Amino acid sequence: MAIEGAAPRVAIGERLDAYVAARRRGTDWLLARLNPDGSLGDSREGWKYYRALWTFGATGEVVAAHRVAGFIRRNLVVTDPAGRPTIGGPLRGLLTDWAYRDATHIVGAQMIEAYDLGVRLLPSVLADMDPVSGSVANDHLPDGSLSDAGDIPYACGVGFAALA
């Protein structure tokens, strides 16, 4: 019995082909914005492409991913007050969702076997963990302190990065 208004059934192969084509279009869109130095778009606006390593690694665009990793190494890795490497500096751009964004850099770096970057960044992310709850602060505040806001995706992202 058909349900009135229900979407027509599409064969799994057709749906998969549509997903693969959409992934290719998205990857091509991102590749078109990749600069020779590994930055994306106008880096003066701040680094907003925190999933670039992960995306390029997952789609097999390993050369592009390594260009991005090089840009991150040269322009975004700074030392935090405790002496740990972290993603920061004037190009950081977005201070919200700090742990989540850094966790995605770590996972992406691990995907392309850029262990020097992924392993190096993990201690600064783990330092943001609350020792009682195990959660991770969502944001770094303008004074450098951590926000009280915590959320499951942030803690999970850090855990996933540690597993990677």
Buried (B, 14 or more C-beta within 10 A) or exposed (E): EEEEEEEEEEEEEEEEEEEEEEEEEEBEEBBEEBEEEBBBBEBEEBBBBBBBBBBBBBBEBBEBBBBBBBBBBEBBBBEBEEEBBBBBEEBBBEBEBBBBBBBBBBBBBBBBEBEEBBBBBBBBBBBBBEEEEEBBBBBBEEEEEBBEEBBEBBBBBBBBBEEB
